[in-house]
Amino acid sequence: MVQQGTDGLGATATVIQLHVLGMFLPSFFTGSLIARFGVLRIMFTGIVLLTGHVLFSLSGTGFYSFTAALILLGVGWNFLYIGGTNLLTRTYSSAEKSKAQATNDLTIFLVGLIASLSAGVLQNTIGWQSLNLALLPWLALAGVAIIWLGRSGDPVPVIAVKSA
């Protein structure tokens, strides 16, 4: 996506490297942020960062716009992924742990696989800006769900473990 004339392949490699760092580097401190500010606030921050990604994506595909967009995409994804996993670990009993984690991982990897396989076709069919705009309703839905969960009186759902 990085426009030619900005160092071509080298610029593309830099953007991808920064995106991957945005996805995984925050993992070293996302847990501490969740402990300090709460999982729902960190997840909501992830939604804000992903909205920033969409806005930068709409500003163009030049080096700086694309780099900023993909860094925000990576960090926003990290906050939502780690936050969602954190919530998941509080919703099942010890006996359900293996099945719950396996189901979660399978779902995430299948959605990622489908997204990866369809990305090129969607990019070619509806274009870069429309593809990014399609993210906004999903972000709004996630934001509403997080706000609802936060106001439900029990911001972190916990299922009681029955003792045998």
Order of alpha helices (4+ residues) and beta strands (2+ residues): alpha-alpha-alpha-alpha-alpha-alpha-alpha
